[in-house]
Amino acid sequence: RLAPNSRPNPHRSPLGTGNYDINVVMAALGTRGLAAVWWDKRRPLERLSLPHILGFLLNVPSRVTLGSLSLPLSRPHWLGVRRLGRTFYNLDSKLAAPAAIGAEPQLREFLREALARGPSELFLVVPRDVEEAGTWL
């Protein structure tokens, strides 16, 4: 719906292997009454108001592999983080299963490390009213 008559599609990788751009993610979240808020990584992560945030989306560099061979290349990759109870989980599709990150202090460290690894971006997934009120801070 974002670029129906455009070839190639400007919202995904040229090879058609995923890594949709944030416009696609934002449009999908909007159909559920949610929003993606870009996090300025110059801000301290301690400013996040975690009770108002439903989840996190990270776009991080990921090694390119062919079978068991790891190439000296990386490409952008999306991964999600979500809380279940008091524990946050890494929902990276490249993992065999969701991986427990831990509680709030471990989450902040996980995000800090992810943002430090090359060109990475962080988006907060919040309800629309939280986005409008700015209560994720």
TIRO-2110 file (N, C-alpha, C; in Angstrom, 1 decimal):
// TIRO-2110
0.8, -1.2, 0.0, N, 1, A
0.0, 0.0, 0.0, CA, 1, A
0.8, 1.3, 0.0, C, 1, A
2.1, 1.2, 0.5, N, 2, A
2.9, 2.4, 0.6, CA, 2, A
3.5, 2.8, -0.8, C, 2, A
3.7, 1.9, -1.7, N, 3, A
4.2, 2.3, -3.0, CA, 3, A
3.8, 1.2, -4.0, C, 3, A
2.5, 1.1, -4.2, N, 4, A
1.9, 0.0, -5.0, CA, 4, A
2.4, -0.1, -6.5, C, 4, A
2.7, 1.1, -7.1, N, 5, A
3.1, 1.1, -8.5, CA, 5, A
4.6, 1.3, -8.7, C, 5, A
5.3, 1.2, -7.6, N, 6, A
6.8, 1.4, -7.7, CA, 6, A
7.5, 0.1, -7.9, C, 6, A
8.4, 0.1, -8.9, N, 7, A
9.2, -1.1, -9.1, CA, 7, A
10.7, -0.6, -9.3, C, 7, A
11.6, -1.0, -8.6, N, 8, A
11.5, -2.0, -7.4, CA, 8, A
10.8, -1.2, -6.2, C, 8, A
10.4, -2.0, -5.3, N, 9, A
9.7, -1.5, -4.1, CA, 9, A
10.8, -0.8, -3.3, C, 9, A
10.6, 0.5, -3.0, N, 10, A
11.5, 1.3, -2.2, CA, 10, A
11.5, 1.0, -0.7, C, 10, A
10.6, 0.2, -0.3, N, 11, A
10.5, -0.1, 1.2, CA, 11, A
11.1, -1.4, 1.6, C, 11, A
11.8, -2.1, 0.7, N, 12, A
12.4, -3.4, 1.1, CA, 12, A
13.7, -3.5, 0.4, C, 12, A
14.5, -4.5, 0.8, N, 13, A
15.9, -4.6, 0.1, CA, 13, A
15.7, -4.9, -1.4, C, 13, A
16.7, -4.5, -2.2, N, 14, A
16.6, -4.8, -3.6, CA, 14, A
16.4, -6.2, -4.0, C, 14, A
17.0, -7.1, -3.2, N, 15, A
16.9, -8.6, -3.5, CA, 15, A
15.6, -9.2, -3.0, C, 15, A
14.8, -8.4, -2.3, N, 16, A
13.5, -8.9, -1.9, CA, 16, A
13.6, -9.9, -0.7, C, 16, A
14.7, -9.7, 0.1, N, 17, A
15.0, -10.6, 1.2, CA, 17, A
14.6, -10.0, 2.6, C, 17, A
13.6, -9.1, 2.6, N, 18, A
13.2, -8.5, 3.8, CA, 18, A
13.8, -7.2, 4.1, C, 18, A
14.1, -7.0, 5.4, N, 19, A
14.6, -5.7, 5.9, CA, 19, A
13.8, -4.6, 5.4, C, 19, A
12.5, -4.7, 5.7, N, 20, A
11.6, -3.6, 5.3, CA, 20, A
12.0, -2.3, 6.0, C, 20, A
11.7, -1.2, 5.4, N, 21, A
12.1, 0.1, 6.1, CA, 21, A
11.1, 0.4, 7.2, C, 21, A
11.4, 1.4, 8.0, N, 22, A
10.5, 1.7, 9.1, CA, 22, A
9.2, 2.2, 8.7, C, 22, A
9.0, 2.7, 7.5, N, 23, A
7.7, 3.1, 7.1, CA, 23, A
6.7, 1.9, 7.0, C, 23, A
7.2, 0.8, 6.6, N, 24, A
6.3, -0.4, 6.6, CA, 24, A
6.0, -0.8, 8.0, C, 24, A
6.9, -0.8, 8.9, N, 25, A
6.7, -1.2, 10.3, CA, 25, A
5.7, -0.2, 10.9, C, 25, A
5.9, 1.1, 10.7, N, 26, A
5.0, 2.1, 11.3, CA, 26, A
3.5, 1.9, 10.7, C, 26, A
3.4, 1.6, 9.4, N, 27, A
2.1, 1.4, 8.9, CA, 27, A
1.4, 0.2, 9.5, C, 27, A
2.2, -0.9, 9.7, N, 28, A
1.6, -2.1, 10.3, CA, 28, A
1.2, -1.9, 11.7, C, 28, A
2.0, -1.2, 12.5, N, 29, A
1.7, -0.9, 13.9, CA, 29, A
0.5, 0.0, 13.9, C, 29, A
0.3, 0.9, 13.0, N, 30, A
-0.8, 1.8, 13.0, CA, 30, A
-2.1, 1.1, 12.8, C, 30, A
-2.1, 0.0, 12.1, N, 31, A
-3.4, -0.8, 12.0, CA, 31, A
-3.8, -1.4, 13.3, C, 31, A
-2.9, -1.4, 14.3, N, 32, A
-3.3, -2.0, 15.6, CA, 32, A
-3.4, -0.9, 16.7, C, 32, A
-3.4, 0.4, 16.3, N, 33, A
-3.5, 1.4, 17.2, CA, 33, A
-2.2, 1.7, 18.0, C, 33, A
-1.1, 1.3, 17.4, N, 34, A
0.2, 1.4, 18.0, CA, 34, A
1.1, 2.4, 17.2, C, 34, A
2.2, 2.8, 17.7, N, 35, A
3.1, 3.7, 17.0, CA, 35, A
4.6, 3.2, 17.4, C, 35, A
5.5, 3.6, 16.4, N, 36, A
6.9, 3.4, 16.7, CA, 36, A
7.5, 4.7, 16.9, C, 36, A
8.2, 4.9, 18.0, N, 37, A
8.8, 6.2, 18.3, CA, 37, A
10.3, 6.0, 18.2, C, 37, A
10.9, 6.8, 17.4, N, 38, A
12.4, 6.7, 17.2, CA, 38, A
13.1, 7.2, 18.5, C, 38, A
14.0, 6.5, 18.9, N, 39, A
14.8, 6.8, 20.1, CA, 39, A
16.1, 7.5, 19.7, C, 39, A
16.3, 8.7, 20.2, N, 40, A
17.6, 9.4, 19.9, CA, 40, A
18.6, 8.8, 20.8, C, 40, A
19.6, 8.1, 20.3, N, 41, A
20.6, 7.3, 21.1, CA, 41, A
21.5, 8.2, 21.9, C, 41, A
21.4, 9.5, 21.7, N, 42, A
22.2, 10.4, 22.5, CA, 42, A
21.6, 10.6, 23.9, C, 42, A
20.3, 10.2, 24.0, N, 43, A
19.7, 10.3, 25.3, CA, 43, A
20.1, 9.1, 26.2, C, 43, A
20.1, 9.3, 27.5, N, 44, A
20.4, 8.2, 28.3, CA, 44, A
19.2, 7.2, 28.4, C, 44, A
19.4, 5.9, 28.3, N, 45, A
18.3, 5.0, 28.3, CA, 45, A
17.6, 4.9, 29.7, C, 45, A
18.1, 5.5, 30.7, N, 46, A
17.5, 5.6, 32.0, CA, 46, A
16.2, 6.5, 31.9, C, 46, A
16.1, 7.3, 30.9, N, 47, A
15.0, 8.2, 30.7, CA, 47, A
13.7, 7.5, 30.2, C, 47, A
13.9, 6.3, 29.7, N, 48, A
12.7, 5.5, 29.2, CA, 48, A
11.8, 5.2, 30.4, C, 48, A
10.5, 5.4, 30.1, N, 49, A
9.5, 5.1, 31.1, CA, 49, A
8.9, 3.7, 30.7, C, 49, A
9.6, 2.7, 31.1, N, 50, A
9.3, 1.3, 30.7, CA, 50, A
7.9, 0.9, 30.9, C, 50, A
7.2, 1.3, 31.9, N, 51, A
5.8, 0.8, 32.0, CA, 51, A
4.9, 1.3, 30.9, C, 51, A
5.2, 2.4, 30.2, N, 52, A
4.4, 2.9, 29.1, CA, 52, A
4.8, 2.3, 27.7, C, 52, A
5.9, 1.5, 27.7, N, 53, A
6.4, 1.0, 26.4, CA, 53, A
6.0, -0.5, 26.3, C, 53, A
5.4, -0.9, 25.2, N, 54, A
5.0, -2.3, 25.0, CA, 54, A
6.1, -3.2, 24.5, C, 54, A
7.0, -2.6, 23.7, N, 55, A
8.1, -3.4, 23.2, CA, 55, A
9.1, -2.5, 22.5, C, 55, A
10.2, -3.1, 21.9, N, 56, A
11.2, -2.4, 21.3, CA, 56, A
11.5, -3.0, 19.9, C, 56, A
11.9, -2.2, 19.0, N, 57, A
12.3, -2.7, 17.7, CA, 57, A
13.7, -2.2, 17.5, C, 57, A
14.7, -3.0, 17.2, N, 58, A
16.0, -2.6, 16.9, CA, 58, A
16.4, -3.0, 15.5, C, 58, A
17.0, -2.1, 14.8, N, 59, A
17.6, -2.4, 13.5, CA, 59, A
19.1, -2.4, 13.7, C, 59, A
19.7, -3.6, 13.6, N, 60, A
21.1, -3.7, 13.9, CA, 60, A
21.9, -4.4, 12.8, C, 60, A
23.2, -4.2, 12.7, N, 61, A
24.0, -4.9, 11.7, CA, 61, A
24.0, -6.4, 12.0, C, 61, A
23.9, -7.3, 11.0, N, 62, A
23.9, -8.7, 11.2, CA, 62, A
24.8, -9.3, 10.2, C, 62, A
25.6, -10.3, 10.6, N, 63, A
26.6, -10.9, 9.8, CA, 63, A
25.8, -11.7, 8.7, C, 63, A
26.4, -11.7, 7.5, N, 64, A
25.8, -12.5, 6.3, CA, 64, A
26.5, -13.8, 6.4, C, 64, A
25.6, -14.9, 6.3, N, 65, A
26.2, -16.2, 6.3, CA, 65, A
25.6, -17.0, 5.1, C, 65, A
26.4, -17.9, 4.7, N, 66, A
26.0, -18.9, 3.6, CA, 66, A
26.2, -20.3, 4.3, C, 66, A
25.1, -20.9, 4.8, N, 67, A
25.2, -22.1, 5.5, CA, 67, A
26.0, -21.9, 6.8, C, 67, A
27.1, -22.6, 6.9, N, 68, A
27.9, -22.4, 8.1, CA, 68, A
29.1, -21.4, 7.9, C, 68, A
29.2, -20.9, 6.6, N, 69, A
30.2, -19.9, 6.3, CA, 69, A
29.8, -18.5, 6.6, C, 69, A
30.5, -17.8, 7.4, N, 70, A
30.2, -16.4, 7.8, CA, 70, A
31.1, -15.5, 6.9, C, 70, A
30.4, -14.7, 6.1, N, 71, A
31.1, -13.7, 5.2, CA, 71, A
31.5, -12.5, 5.9, C, 71, A
32.5, -11.8, 5.5, N, 72, A
32.9, -10.5, 6.1, CA, 72, A
32.0, -9.3, 5.7, C, 72, A
30.7, -9.6, 5.7, N, 73, A
29.7, -8.5, 5.4, CA, 73, A
28.7, -8.5, 6.5, C, 73, A
28.0, -7.4, 6.6, N, 74, A
26.8, -7.3, 7.4, CA, 74, A
25.7, -6.5, 6.7, C, 74, A
24.5, -6.8, 7.1, N, 75, A
23.4, -6.1, 6.5, CA, 75, A
22.4, -5.8, 7.7, C, 75, A
21.5, -4.8, 7.5, N, 76, A
20.6, -4.5, 8.6, CA, 76, A
19.6, -5.6, 8.8, C, 76, A
19.3, -5.7, 10.1, N, 77, A
18.3, -6.8, 10.5, CA, 77, A
17.5, -6.3, 11.6, C, 77, A
16.2, -6.5, 11.6, N, 78, A
15.2, -6.1, 12.6, CA, 78, A
15.1, -7.2, 13.6, C, 78, A
15.0, -6.8, 14.9, N, 79, A
14.7, -7.8, 16.0, CA, 79, A
13.8, -7.0, 17.0, C, 79, A
13.0, -7.8, 17.6, N, 80, A
12.1, -7.3, 18.6, CA, 80, A
12.4, -7.7, 20.0, C, 80, A
12.0, -6.9, 21.0, N, 81, A
12.2, -7.1, 22.4, CA, 81, A
10.8, -6.9, 23.1, C, 81, A
10.4, -7.8, 23.9, N, 82, A
9.1, -7.7, 24.6, CA, 82, A
9.2, -8.2, 26.0, C, 82, A
8.4, -7.6, 26.9, N, 83, A
8.4, -8.0, 28.3, CA, 83, A
7.3, -9.1, 28.5, C, 83, A
7.6, -10.1, 29.2, N, 84, A
6.6, -11.0, 29.7, CA, 84, A
6.8, -11.2, 31.2, C, 84, A
5.8, -10.7, 32.0, N, 85, A
6.0, -10.6, 33.4, CA, 85, A
7.0, -9.6, 33.7, C, 85, A
8.0, -9.9, 34.5, N, 86, A
9.1, -9.0, 34.8, CA, 86, A
10.4, -9.2, 34.0, C, 86, A
10.3, -10.1, 33.0, N, 87, A
11.4, -10.5, 32.2, CA, 87, A
11.3, -10.0, 30.8, C, 87, A
12.3, -9.4, 30.2, N, 88, A
12.3, -9.0, 28.8, CA, 88, A
13.0, -10.1, 28.0, C, 88, A
12.5, -10.2, 26.8, N, 89, A
13.0, -11.3, 25.9, CA, 89, A
13.4, -10.7, 24.6, C, 89, A
14.5, -11.3, 24.0, N, 90, A
15.0, -11.0, 22.7, CA, 90, A
14.3, -11.9, 21.8, C, 90, A
13.5, -11.3, 20.8, N, 91, A
12.7, -12.1, 19.9, CA, 91, A
13.3, -12.2, 18.5, C, 91, A
14.6, -12.1, 18.4, N, 92, A
15.3, -12.2, 17.2, CA, 92, A
15.0, -13.5, 16.4, C, 92, A
14.5, -13.3, 15.2, N, 93, A
14.2, -14.5, 14.4, CA, 93, A
15.4, -15.4, 14.0, C, 93, A
16.6, -14.9, 14.2, N, 94, A
17.8, -15.7, 14.0, CA, 94, A
18.1, -16.6, 15.1, C, 94, A
17.4, -16.4, 16.3, N, 95, A
17.6, -17.3, 17.4, CA, 95, A
16.7, -18.5, 17.3, C, 95, A
17.1, -19.6, 17.9, N, 96, A
16.3, -20.8, 17.8, CA, 96, A
15.1, -20.7, 18.7, C, 96, A
15.1, -19.8, 19.7, N, 97, A
14.0, -19.6, 20.6, CA, 97, A
14.2, -18.2, 21.2, C, 97, A
13.1, -17.6, 21.7, N, 98, A
13.3, -16.3, 22.4, CA, 98, A
14.3, -16.5, 23.5, C, 98, A
15.1, -15.4, 23.7, N, 99, A
16.2, -15.5, 24.7, CA, 99, A
15.9, -14.5, 25.8, C, 99, A
15.9, -14.9, 27.1, N, 100, A
15.6, -14.0, 28.2, CA, 100, A
16.8, -13.0, 28.3, C, 100, A
16.4, -11.8, 28.4, N, 101, A
17.4, -10.7, 28.7, CA, 101, A
17.5, -10.4, 30.1, C, 101, A
16.4, -10.4, 30.8, N, 102, A
16.4, -10.2, 32.3, CA, 102, A
15.4, -9.0, 32.6, C, 102, A
15.6, -8.4, 33.7, N, 103, A
14.8, -7.3, 34.2, CA, 103, A
15.2, -6.0, 33.6, C, 103, A
14.7, -4.9, 34.2, N, 104, A
14.9, -3.6, 33.6, CA, 104, A
16.4, -3.2, 33.5, C, 104, A
17.2, -3.5, 34.5, N, 105, A
18.7, -3.1, 34.4, CA, 105, A
19.3, -3.9, 33.2, C, 105, A
19.0, -5.1, 33.1, N, 106, A
19.6, -5.9, 32.0, CA, 106, A
19.1, -5.5, 30.6, C, 106, A
17.8, -5.1, 30.6, N, 107, A
17.3, -4.6, 29.3, CA, 107, A
18.0, -3.3, 28.9, C, 107, A
18.2, -2.4, 29.8, N, 108, A
18.9, -1.2, 29.4, CA, 108, A
20.3, -1.5, 29.0, C, 108, A
21.0, -2.4, 29.6, N, 109, A
22.4, -2.8, 29.1, CA, 109, A
22.3, -3.5, 27.8, C, 109, A
21.3, -4.3, 27.5, N, 110, A
21.2, -5.0, 26.2, CA, 110, A
21.0, -3.9, 25.1, C, 110, A
20.1, -2.9, 25.4, N, 111, A
19.8, -1.9, 24.4, CA, 111, A
21.1, -1.0, 24.2, C, 111, A
21.8, -0.7, 25.3, N, 112, A
23.0, 0.1, 25.2, CA, 112, A
24.1, -0.6, 24.3, C, 112, A
24.2, -1.9, 24.5, N, 113, A
25.2, -2.7, 23.7, CA, 113, A
24.8, -2.8, 22.3, C, 113, A
23.5, -3.0, 22.0, N, 114, A
23.0, -3.1, 20.6, CA, 114, A
23.2, -1.8, 19.9, C, 114, A
23.0, -0.6, 20.6, N, 115, A
23.1, 0.7, 19.9, CA, 115, A
24.6, 1.0, 19.7, C, 115, A
25.5, 0.4, 20.4, N, 116, A
26.9, 0.7, 20.3, CA, 116, A
27.5, -0.1, 19.1, C, 116, A
26.8, -1.2, 18.6, N, 117, A
27.4, -2.0, 17.6, CA, 117, A
27.1, -1.4, 16.2, C, 117, A
27.9, -0.5, 15.8, N, 118, A
27.7, 0.0, 14.4, CA, 118, A
26.5, 0.8, 14.2, C, 118, A
26.0, 0.9, 13.0, N, 119, A
24.8, 1.7, 12.7, CA, 119, A
23.6, 1.0, 13.1, C, 119, A
23.1, 1.3, 14.3, N, 120, A
21.9, 0.7, 14.9, CA, 120, A
20.8, 1.8, 15.2, C, 120, A
19.6, 1.4, 15.1, N, 121, A
18.5, 2.3, 15.5, CA, 121, A
17.6, 1.6, 16.4, C, 121, A
16.9, 2.3, 17.3, N, 122, A
16.0, 1.8, 18.3, CA, 122, A
14.7, 2.6, 18.1, C, 122, A
13.6, 1.8, 18.1, N, 123, A
12.2, 2.3, 18.1, CA, 123, A
11.5, 1.7, 19.2, C, 123, A
10.7, 2.6, 19.9, N, 124, A
9.8, 2.2, 21.0, CA, 124, A
8.4, 1.9, 20.4, C, 124, A
7.9, 0.7, 20.8, N, 125, A
6.5, 0.4, 20.4, CA, 125, A
5.6, 0.8, 21.5, C, 125, A
4.7, 1.8, 21.2, N, 126, A
3.8, 2.3, 22.3, CA, 126, A
2.4, 2.4, 21.7, C, 126, A
1.4, 2.5, 22.6, N, 127, A
0.0, 2.8, 22.2, CA, 127, A
0.0, 4.3, 21.6, C, 127, A
-0.9, 4.5, 20.7, N, 128, A
-1.0, 5.8, 20.1, CA, 128, A
-1.1, 7.0, 21.1, C, 128, A
-1.9, 6.8, 22.2, N, 129, A
-2.1, 7.8, 23.2, CA, 129, A
-0.8, 8.1, 23.9, C, 129, A
0.1, 7.1, 24.1, N, 130, A
1.4, 7.3, 24.8, CA, 130, A
2.3, 8.1, 23.8, C, 130, A
2.2, 7.8, 22.6, N, 131, A
3.0, 8.6, 21.6, CA, 131, A
2.6, 10.0, 21.6, C, 131, A
1.3, 10.3, 21.5, N, 132, A
0.8, 11.7, 21.5, CA, 132, A
1.1, 12.5, 22.7, C, 132, A
1.0, 11.8, 23.9, N, 133, A
1.3, 12.5, 25.2, CA, 133, A
2.8, 12.5, 25.5, C, 133, A
3.6, 11.7, 24.8, N, 134, A
5.0, 11.7, 25.1, CA, 134, A
5.4, 11.1, 26.4, C, 134, A
4.5, 10.2, 26.9, N, 135, A
4.7, 9.6, 28.3, CA, 135, A
5.7, 8.5, 28.2, C, 135, A
6.3, 8.2, 27.1, N, 136, A
7.4, 7.2, 27.1, CA, 136, A
8.7, 7.6, 27.7, C, 136, A
8.7, 8.9, 28.0, N, 137, A
9.9, 9.5, 28.7, CA, 137, A
9.6, 9.6, 30.2, C, 137, A
END
